[in-house]
Amino acid sequence: MARRTFAGLRELRDELEAAHPDLNLPELSCGMSEDFEPALEEGSTLVRLGRVVFSPEFAVK
């Protein structure tokens, strides 16, 4: 589900840039600790990784 949402956001960003050549949208912010890998694979340039950084119980697999 998250991957589809991230892909949709990327597609929307790309459509907006194509429809408005003067619009520059270099950033794509999506994903958090639990789903950062698919977010990056779908083009996210900003990811929120609070739990990965601050929670010793959270392990990236």
C-alpha positions as CSV (number, residue, x, y, z in Angstrom):
1,M,0.0,0.0,0.0
2,A,2.7,2.5,0.9
3,R,4.7,1.8,-2.3
4,R,1.6,2.6,-4.4
5,T,1.1,5.8,-2.5
6,F,4.7,6.8,-2.9
7,A,4.6,6.0,-6.6
8,G,1.4,8.1,-6.9
9,L,3.0,11.1,-5.3
10,R,6.0,10.8,-7.6
11,E,3.8,10.6,-10.6
12,L,1.7,13.6,-9.5
13,R,4.9,15.6,-8.9
14,D,6.1,14.6,-12.4
15,E,2.8,15.5,-14.0
16,L,2.8,18.9,-12.3
17,E,6.3,19.7,-13.5
18,A,5.4,18.6,-17.0
19,A,2.2,20.7,-17.1
20,H,3.9,23.8,-15.6
21,P,7.5,24.1,-17.0
22,D,8.3,27.0,-14.7
23,L,7.5,24.9,-11.7
24,N,10.5,23.2,-10.1
25,L,9.7,20.5,-7.5
26,P,13.0,18.7,-6.8
27,E,12.0,17.3,-3.4
28,L,9.7,14.4,-2.8
29,S,9.0,13.8,0.9
30,C,7.6,10.4,1.8
31,G,8.4,7.5,4.0
32,M,9.2,6.9,7.7
33,S,11.2,4.4,9.7
34,E,8.9,1.4,8.8
35,D,8.8,2.0,5.0
36,F,11.8,4.1,4.1
37,E,13.2,1.5,1.6
38,P,10.2,1.5,-0.8
39,A,10.0,5.3,-0.4
40,L,13.6,5.6,-1.6
41,E,13.0,3.2,-4.4
42,E,10.0,5.3,-5.5
43,G,12.1,8.5,-5.6
44,S,11.8,10.0,-2.2
45,T,14.4,12.6,-1.5
46,L,13.3,13.3,2.2
47,V,12.6,10.5,4.7
48,R,11.7,10.8,8.4
49,L,13.7,8.3,10.3
50,G,13.1,9.1,14.0
51,R,12.6,5.6,15.3
52,V,15.5,4.2,13.4
53,V,17.8,6.8,14.9
54,F,16.4,7.1,18.4
55,S,14.8,3.8,19.4
56,P,17.2,1.0,20.3
57,E,14.3,-1.5,20.1
58,F,13.8,-0.7,16.4
59,A,16.0,-2.8,14.1
60,V,16.2,-2.3,10.4
61,K,16.0,-5.6,8.7
